[in-house]
Amino acid sequence: MRQYNSLRDIRADIANGQVTCRQLVENYIRNISEKENLNAFLEVFGEEALAQAEAIDQKMANGTAGKLAGMVIGIKDVLAYKGHSLQASSKMLDGFESLYTATAVQRLIDEDAIIIGRQNCDEFAMGGSNETSAFGPALNADDTSRVPGGSSGGSAVAVQADLCLASIGSDTGGSVRQPASFCGVVGFKPTYSRISRYGLIAFASSFDQIGVITKSVEDAALLVEVMAGKDEMDSTVSHRPVPAYSELLNTDKKYKIGYIRDSFENEGLNKEVKDSILSVKDILKEAGHTIEAVDFPLLDYLVPTYYILITAEASSNLGRYDGVKYGFRSSNVTDLSSLYKKTRSEGFGEEVKRRIMLGTFVLSADYYDAYYTKAQKVRRLIKEKTDELLQTYDFLILPTAPTTAFKIGENVEDPLAMYLADIFTVQASLAGVPAISIPVGRDANGLSIGLQLMTRSFEEPQLLAFSNYILDKITVEA
């Protein structure tokens, strides 16, 4: 079967009688089995997906199918799906089965998307390489000695390796965008609050946002269009009307674009990544767009501010996993105190425990004002400066990641190096603005390079349309 890159192509072939939903699912199940070494999926819902496919084939024959009919989707192992295992790739949730379905997932199902399985990720979405998973790392399909990025690593690999058409992930500080960059696919994080977080395992609640990984901007737009909108189960979700993103992807405007000078002068930025992004900048300038260098003096404060705040929120959110009501419970306990200590010591991995301890420290009475309060103030400054720039410029562009995919094990012993890999993605998360990573080239080793774009809050239509324009422009130039 041919490899599909968009739902549009699938729907055309279904209409022409060249393929059915059942055949699509059979093909993806076969691909997952043949590429099992990539460790992208923790569980495949094979029989269930085939049954869904047959029902949707009938709907399509009757003309009653939803707008996602023909789309086979994987979901990151942090999204609730009733009657299915939910583990956040952690030993701590061994044996846990979800009692309800996340709002975003339910909206996909209601539009006849087919959920094919749950995907590997960093434990509790904490990591930038998928190496903290209790089930081992997912592998980059371009080079299996390298990481796929994280935390939505399995989700990105699944799309990259044609194991499903699209994946639903979560993005706290770049967890959709960075793996998309490493795997040569599209990763889109909408504005904070655009999609309900009901049914998403909480990591850092003021940052967490459901996002999508796809092969095309059009599919990303359609998925967010379906998932976004008000939800009575999430008091923090935006009640703004949801535009028909997928119908607003054409643009002929000439935009004013700022590129953050500091990011391109960063000593950690790989030269091939830099040259690739700058070449796109030149193409856009030649096409008549205004592109100017801008200063963002707070660049060095992004990563420390982000990690102080997300570890504080993580230490609070993960307090519920104690072995009392559900999930893993240590068998080496003698009393209530040892139940808590041993369960959490044995159930959580090293990175999760590191972040819980850091968060507990910055929230402690003696250091609260010195770290947490100060970080909140700096976050406000980062948001204000980002918003100020976006009042002048339609978009800000910068690399998604400072390097291409690094080797498995390369940064495991150096948490700081791993954290600094987030330097370009955490700005959008701190400011709460929408951001997207699109593939714009490859390095000498054939590894993908991603370009990141940010725009003003709730201006997803503009961001998606311009991203689509850039990809078309690059294809024509090539």
N, C-alpha and C positions, 0 to 999 in steps of 0.2 A: 504493500500500500504506500502511496506517496506520503511524504511528510507535509503536514499542513502547518501553515504559519498564521492563519487567521480563521475566525469563525465564518467570515464572509466566504472564504474558499470552501469550507466544509459545507455550508448551506447550499452553495451552488452545485456541488457534486451530489448532495442528497436530492436536490430538486431534479437533477438530470438522471437520477437513478444509478449513479456510479458507486454510491456507498450508502450504508445505513448506519444508524447510531450503534446498533449492536456490533457491526463490523468494526466500527471505530474503537469501541471499548475492547473488543477482542484483540485488536492490533496493539492498543496501549498495554493491555495485560501481558501480551507476548513480549513487548519491548521491556517492560519492567522485569520480567523473568530473565530475559537474555542479558540485561544490564544490572542484575542484582548486586554485582560487586560495587556499584556506585553508592549503595546504601541510602538511596534517596527516600524510600518509603519504609515506614515502620510496620505498616499493615495495609494490605490491599483488600478492598471490599468487592472482590471479584464477582461472586454470584449476585450480590445485591446490585452492583453497577450494571450487570447484564440485564437484570430484570427491569431496572429503570430505563435502560436503553430501548428495550422492546416496547415498553409502555409509551415512550416518547416517539418511537417510530410510528406507532398507531395514531398518536396525537397529530403528528405531522401529516399523515395520510388524511386525517379528518379536518386539517386546517385549524386546529385548536392549540397548537404548540406555543410555548412561551418564547420570549426573545432570546433565551440562551440555549434553546434546543440544539443539540449537536455539539455543545461545548463540554468537554470532559475535564474536570477540575480536581486537583489535589488540595488538601487543606493542611496547613501547618499544625503540628501536634500541640497547639495551645488554644485551639478553637473547639468549643463544645459541639458535639453532634450526638443527639440522644440515642442511647442504646449502643454507643461505640466507645471503645477505650479512649482515654484522654490522660496523657502522662507528662506533657511538657518535656519529653525526652529525659525523664528523671526516674531514678529508682524510688523516689519519695512517693510517687503516685502509682506504684505497682498495683495492678488489679482494679484500678478505679475506672468505673464506667459512667459516662455522663448521663445525667438525669433529664437534661433538656438540650435544646439546640440553640446555638448562638444566633442572634437576630440576623447578622450578615449571611450566615450559612443558610438559614431558612429562606431568606429572600432569593438566594441563588437557586435553591431547590424549587421554590414557587415559580420560577421562570424556566424550569426544566433543564437546569444544569445537572450534569451527572457527576456525583462525587465518587471518585475512584479509590481514594485511600487517604491515610494520614501520613504526613511527611516528617522526616528527621529534622531536628533543629538543635541549636545549642540549648543546654539545660535551662529551663525556665526563661528561654530567650536571652540568656546572658552569655554573650560571646560574639566574636567577629570572625569565626572561622569554622564553626560547626564541630569543633574538637572537644567541646565540653559535654556533648551528648553522652548519656549513659549507655547508648547503643553504638558508640563509635562514630567517627566522622563520616559525613557524606563526602564523596570524592568528585573533584572537578572533571567533567567528561572530556575536556580538552587535554588534560594532563592529570592522570590519576595520582600522581605524586604530590599534587597541589590541592589546596583547600578550595572550596566553592564560595567562601565567605560565610558570614553569619549575621544574625542568628538564623535567618531563613534559608540556610544552605541547601537542605534537601529540597525545598520548594523551588529554588533556582535551578538546581541540577535536573529536576524532573522536567522542567520546561526546556532547558538546554538540550537534554538527551532525548527529547520526544517521548517522554513517558506519560505526558498529559499535555493538553493544549495550554492550560494556564494553572497558576497556583495562587492560593490566598495565603498571605503571610501576615506578619505584624512588624511594625517599624517603630522602635522606641528611640533609637539614635542613628538609624541607618540600616536597620536589619532587613529591609527589602531592597534598598538602593545599592548597598555595597555588594551583596551577593549577585545582584543583577549585573553589576559592572564586571565582576570576576567571571561571570558565566556567559556574557555576551547577549543578554536579553534586556527587556524593558522592566524597570522597577519603579512603581509609582506610589508615593505616600501623599494622600490628600491632606487638606487642612485638618488640624486637630479638631475633633468633634464632628467632622463631616459624616463619619460612619459610626454607628452604635458600637460600644465596646461590650455590650451585654453578651456574655458567653465567651469572652476572651480572658484567658488566665492573666491576672494582673501581675505585672512586673513593676513598672513605675507609672502610676495612674495618670499623672499630669503630662506624660509624654506618649504613652502607648497609643498607637493608631493602626487599625487594620489597613493593609495595602495589598497591591496585586503585583504579580510577576507574569509577564506575557511575552509573546513574540512580536506583537504589534501594539502600537499606541491605540489603535481603534478598539482592540479587545480590552485594553486597560480602561479606556473610557466607558465602554459598555458595562463592564463589571462594577465599576464604582457607581455608575448611574443606577444600577440595580440595587446595590447595597446601601447607598447613602440615604439620609433622610431621618426625620424624627422617629423616636421610639419611646414608648411609655415606660420601657424597662430600663432606660438609661437617662437619668436626669441631666447628664452633661452633654448630650448630643445636641447638635444644632437643629433648629426648627426651620431654617431657611429652605425655601423651595429648591428642589434638585433639578438643574437644567438637564436637557437631553444631550449629555456630553458627546455621545457617539455621533450626533448629527451636526456637531459644531467644529468639525476637525479641519475645515478648509479656511485658509487665511491668506490674504494678499497684502496685509498691512506691512509697513516698514516700522520696525520696532527700535526702541532705544534700549541698549543692553549694556550692563556694567559687568566687567570681569574683575574679580577681587585680586588686586595686584599682589597683596601679601601672600595669597595662596600659591601664586605662580613663582614667587621668590622663596618659598619655603624650602629649606635644605633637604627635607625628607621627600620631596617630590621627585619621582623617577623621571629621567629625561625623556624617555619615549612617551610617557603619559603626558608630560608637559607639551611636547612637540605635537602630539596628536590633537590635544585640545586647542592649541594655538592655531593649528591648520584649519580647524572648524571655524574659529574666530575670523580667520582671514577670508574664508569662503562666504561667511555671513556679511562681512564688510563689503566684499566685492558685489554682493547681491543688493546693496543699497541700505543695509541696516546701519544704524549708528552704534558704534561700539567704543566704549571708553573704559579706561582703567579707573578703578575706585579703591579707596582705602577703607579697610576695616580693621582699625587698631586693636580690636578686642580678640583677634584671631587666637592669640596665645592663651586666652582665658576660656575658650570654648570647651576644651576637653576637661580641665579641672572642674569647671562649674557643672558640666553635665554629670561627671562621675560622682561628685559630692551629692547632687540632688537625686540621681537615680538609685544610688546605694541606700540613701536614707529612705526612699519610698519602698525599695525592695525589702529592707529589713522589717518594715511595717507589714507589707503585703504578705510576706512569706512566714509571718508569725503563726498563721493558721495551720501550718503543716507540722503537727506535733505527734502524730501516730495515735491520737485518741479516737477520732471519729471515722477516718477513712485513710486509704493509702497504706504506705509502708509502716510497719511497726517493728522495732528491734525485738529480737527474741532473747536478748541478754539483759533483761531488766529485773530489778529487785524491788523497786518502789516507784512512786509517781515521778520523783525527781530524775531518777535514772531513765525512766521511760522517755521523758522529754529529751534529755541530753543524748542518750544513745541513739534514739530514733533520728534526731536531726543530724547527729555526727555521721551516722552510717548512711542515711538516706540522701543527703545532699552531696553533690560533688565539690571539688576543691574551689572552683571559681565562684559557685553560688555561696559557699561558706565565706569566702573572702569578701564578697560584696555585702553579705549580711553583717559581718563584723565591722567593715568600714562604715556602713550605714548606722549601725548601733553607736559607733564612736562619734560620728558627726552629730548625732541627735542627743548625745549625753549632755547632762546639765552643764558640765564644765566647758564643753566645746561647742555647744549649740550656736551661740552668737558668733563665735570665731569662724565657724565653717558654714553651717547650714543657713543661718540668717544672711551672712555675707554672700553666699552663693545665690540666694534668692534675689538679692539686690543686683548682683551682676547679671543674672538672667534677665532682669527687667531692662538693664542697659543694653544687653545684646538684642533683645526684641525691639527696643526703641530705635537702635541704630540700623537694624535690618529693615524695619518698617520705613525709616527715613530714606534709606537708599531706594527702596521699592516705590516710594512716592516720586522719585526722580526717574527711575529706570523701570521698564516693563518687566525685565528679567535680570537676574544675576546668574552668571555662569561660572563654574569652577569644576575641577576634577571631582569625580565621585569618590575616588580613593587615591592615596598618594602613590600606590604601586599597583601592578597587576597581581594576580593570585600568587601568594607566597607558598612555599613548600610546607607540607604537613609537618608539624613539630618544630618549625623554625622559630616561632614566637611563644611557644608554650611556657618556657621557663622564664619569660620576661613579660609579665603582665602589662608593664608600662608601654612596651613596644606595641602590644596588641591594642591597648587603649588609644594610642596615638594614631592608629590606623583609621580611627573615627573622626579625625580632625576636620574633614570637609563635610561630613554628613550631619554632625550634631547641631550645626547652626540652625538649620530648618526646624529641627526638633525643639530646640530651645525657644525659637521664635514662634513655633506653631504654624508655620506657613507651609503650603504645598511644595513638594519637590519631586523631581523625576530623574532617573538615570537612564540614558539611552546609549546603546553601543555605537561607538564612532571610529573604531579601529582596533588593530592588534599590534603587539610588540614583536620583536624579532623571534620570540619563542612561540608565536601564534596565540598568545594569551590576550584576552579581550580587555579593551580600555573603555571606560564609561565616562560620558559627559553628564554633569549634573546641572539642572536648571531649577531656579526658585522663582516664585512670583508672589504677589500679594494674597492674603488670606481669601479663600473662597473664589479665587479667579482661576479655578481649574480649567474651564473651557479655553482660556487663552493659553495656559501652559501646555495643555494637550495638543492644541492646534499647532502651536509653534514647534513642539517636539516632533510632531508628524511632518511638518514642513522641513525641519532639519534633516530628518532621516531620508526624505525624498530627495533633498538637495544633495546629500552626500552620495546617494545612489547614482544620481545623474552625473555628478562630478567624477565618480569612479569609472 
